[in-house]
Amino acid sequence: MERRWLPPRVASAPGLSGSHAAVAGVGAALWLLSYYRPALMPVWAPWEFSPTVYLAAVLGLLWYFRGLAATPEAERPGIWRRVAFVAGVVGTYAVLQTRFEYWSLHMFFLNRVQHDVMHHLGPFLIALAWPGETIGRGMPRGLRRALTSPPVVRVVRIVQQPFLAAFLFVGLIYLWLTPPVHFRAMIDPLLYSVMNWSMVVDGILFWCLVLDPRPKPPCRVSFAVRAAASIAVMFPQIALGAFIALSGHDLYPYYDLCGRLFPSISALNDQHIGGIVTWIPTSMMSVLGMLLVVNTYRLQETTEETDHDAAALAALAKTWTGR
């Protein structure tokens, strides 16, 4: 990721203090209601309020739309990129801060759906939107400087080395699905939070590497390497999903311990469905990522050929007219 993934010199959007105060007020109300009156909370409200998830989602959207308003019309991202960003943020928030989180704590296959959204679909859509510059225009200047500081940029460059990025992407899935680790993460609130945040952050970093729309340079890796990284993470996930889906004994006793949401679904059936969720949708995301990289390369080549032809015609016209 280049240092200019956020613009270093843009004016902060006006009125941020008031907006931040409103965000804090709504967050405080949600926390109070979820803590003291959980029965009053609708299905879309937080099951267990997380200030960090709430602030990351709401401030991300706030800064994005303020940055969008501060962006010149000709430089604004297309409508499909805006929709992708909102869908990615809202989808990730939904599996972490609605009643769905409770469901995912009581069924293994719903936990796998949650992780697929956190690690694949949500980050994929956010990366596809390529929102860094737009968010940078809308966030406070001090925070923008901190995020573009050399230490932060250096760390991001290290974890986005293609081999390391692919290793971390697959390794975290294997880590959190190792039965003893999974059991401990599901009963330890702190470790549960670390698990969720690691999946979301790693997913965003990986898919931003793969779906970077820029050629090399300024992107540090070629389109071929990006496509290869997308496909490389597919096969270990297929192997893990197949192992879980075809296993003949219960690997994750936590869900029997806490009580299953649907008693009619046995432990093995729950596990088999969860294995398929780990196996098939993630593979499809890898193939889709590779196809998007190839399409971006095709569009880049077409643009370069068009520019080259236009330059050649301009040079030819100059020889004819002497101008």
N, C-alpha and C positions, 0 to 999 in steps of 0.2 A: 504494500500500500504506500502510495507516495505521500510526502509530507503535506501536499496540498489537497488531501482528501477532504479537508475543511478549509474554506477560504480564510487566509490569515488577516486580511484587511477589509472587513466590511462593517458597516455601521450596525449596531445592535438594533433590533426592532423596538419601536417605542412601546411604552405601556406595559413592560414586562413585570414590573413590581406589582401592579394591581392584579395582573393575570396570575402571578405566582401566589399571591395572597388568596385568590379565589380557589386555586388548585389545593392549597393547604387547607382551606376551610371545608371543601367538599371531602377531602381525605379524612379530616378529623371527624366529620359527621359519619362517614362510612365506618370508621374504626369504632366509634362509640356504639353505633347500631349493631355492628357485628359482634361486639364484645358483650353488650348488655341486653340487646334485644334481637338475638339471632333468628328467632321465630318470625319476626316481622320482615326479614330480608327476602326479597323476591329471588327467583331462580338465577337471574343475571347478576345479582349482587355478590360481593365477596363472601365465600364460605368462612374463610379465616383471613382477615385483612392483613395484607403485606404492604407496608409503606414503600418498600423498595420497588416492588413490582408495580404498584400504583403510580409512583412518581415516574418511573422509567417510561411507562406507557403514556400517561397523560402529558408529561412534559415533552416527550418525543413528538406527540401529535401537535401540541401547542407550538413548539419551536418550528416544526415543519411548516405549518400553515402560516405562521408569521414570516418565516423565511420565504415562503412562496409569494406572499404579498410584497416583500421587499425585492423580489427578483424581477428584472426587466421582462416584459412580455415575451420578447423573442428568445429569452434564455430559460424560460420556465419548462419544467419537464412535461411530457405529454400526459394526457388525461389517464392513459392506461398505467403509467408509472405512478401517478398519484393514487389511483385505485389500488394498485399492488401494495404500496406502502401502508395505506390505511388497513387493508385486509390483513397484511402480515402482522401489524401491531395489535389489531383487534383480536385476531385469531389466537395469538400468543397469550394475550391478556385473558381471553375467555377460558382457556384451559387451565389457567393458574389462579384466577380470581373470580370464578363463578361457582355455582353448585356442581359443575362438572369436576372440579378438583375433589370434592367429596366422593363423587362416584369413582374417580380414578384411584382413590385410596381403598376401594372395596371390590374392585374387579381388576384382574391382571390385564385383560385385553384392553380395558379403558385406560389403564396406566400406559400401555403401549401407544394407544392413540394420542394420549397427552404428550408423550415424548416425541412422537412423529411430528406433531404440530410445533413443539418447542424447538426441535433440533433440525427439522427439515422444512416443512411447509411455511411456517411463519418467517424464519430467517431467509428462506429462498425468495419469498415475495418482497421482503425488505431489501435484500441485495439486488433483486431485479429492478426495484425502483431507483436504486443508486441515489439515496437521499442526502449524502454527506454534505454537499455544498449548500443545499437548501436548508437543512437543519442548522448549519453553521451560521447562516445569515439571521436566523431567528433566535439563537441562544445568547445568553449573556457573554459579553466580550471576555471577561476573565476566565470563564469556563472554556471558551473556545481556544484561548491562548494555552490553557493547561492541556487540552486534548491534542494540540499540535506541537507541544513541547518536544525537544529531542528525545528525552527518556521514553515518553509514551510511544513516539513514532518508532523508536528503535525496538521496543518490545513487540509492537505490532508487526514490524518487518520480520522479526525472528519467527513468531508463531505462524506467519503466513508464508514461510518457506514451503514450497509445494509438498515435499516429502513429509515434513513435520506436520503440516496442516492436515494432510490425509491421515497420518498416523493418529493424531489427536482426535480427529473426527470419528474414526472407527474405534479407537482405544477407549474413549469415554463411554461409548455404547456398551462395549464389552465389560468395562469396569462396573458400571452401575447395574448390569444384568448378571454379574457374578452372584450366585444365590446368597452367600453370607453377607456380601456388601449390600446387596439390594435389601435384605431383611433389616440390616442395621440402619440404612438410609431411611427406610419407611417408618421406623419407630423413633428415630432421633430427629427432632425438629431442626436443629442446626445443620446436620448432615443432609437432611431433606432439602433445605434451602440451598446448600452448596451444590447438590446434585442438579437442581432445576436451573440455577444460574449458570452453572458450567455448561449445560446443554444449550441454553439460549445463546450465550456469548460465543461459544465455540461454533455453533451453527451459523451465526452472523459472520464471523471471521472467515469461515471456510467458503460460504457461498459468495461473499464479497470478493474473494480471490477468484473463484471460478467464473462468476458472472460479471466481472469487470468489463465494461463495454469499450474500454480504450485499447488501442493497439500497443504493441511493444516497440519503443517506449511511447508514452510515459509509464505504462504498466510494466512491472518488472519481469513478468513471465509471458511466454508466447501463448497464442491461442491453442496450439497443439498440447502444451503442458497443462493448460486449464481443462481441456477436454479429457486428457488422460487422468487427471486428478479426480474428475467427476466419475469416471468409469471405475477407477481403481478402488474407490471406497464401496463399490456395489457388491463385489464378490465376498468380502468378509461378512457383510451384513446378510447376504443370502445364506451363507453357511451358518451363522448364528441363528437366524430365524428358522431355518430348516431343523436345526438341532432342537430348538425349543418346541417347535410344532410337532416333531416326530418322537419326542421323548415319551417314554412309557411310564414315568413316575413324576410326582409333583415336585418341581424344583423350587417353588416359591410358597412355602407354608404360611407366610405372613398373611395371605388373604383368607385362609381358613381361620387364623387366629383372630383377625379383626372382624370377621363376618362378611360373607359375600353379599353384594347388593341383589343379585339374582340367584337365590338358592337353587333354582331349577337347573342352572348351569353348573356342572360338576367342576372340580378342581382341574382335572385333565382337559376337559373341553375348554375351560377358560384359558388354560395354558396353550392349548393348540391354536385357538383363535388368536391369542396374543403373539404366538410365533409367526403366524401368517401375516399379521399386521406389521411385525418387524421385518418380514421377508419381502413381501410384494410391493407395498407402497413406497418403501425406501428405494427399492430397485428402480421403480418407475421414475422417481425423482432424479436419480443419477442419470438415467437415459435422457430425461427431459433437459437436464442441465447440459449434457454433452451436445444435444441438438441445438440448444440456444447458443452455445459457444460457436458451433459450426456456422449457424446463421449469422451471428455477429461478424465472424470472419468473412463470410460471403458479402455482407453489406459493406464491410470495410474495403474489400478488394474492388467492389463495384464503384464505390466512391472515389477511390484512388485512380481507377481507370478513367472515370468521367472527368476528374480534375486534369489528368494527363492529356486527354483528348482536347479539352477546352484550352489548355495551355498551348498545345500544338496548333490548333486552329488560330489562336491569337497571334502566334509567331508567324504563321503562313500569311495571315491577313496583313501583318506589318510589312512583310517583304513585297506584297502586291501594292500596297498604298504608299510605302515609304514612311509611314507614321509609327 
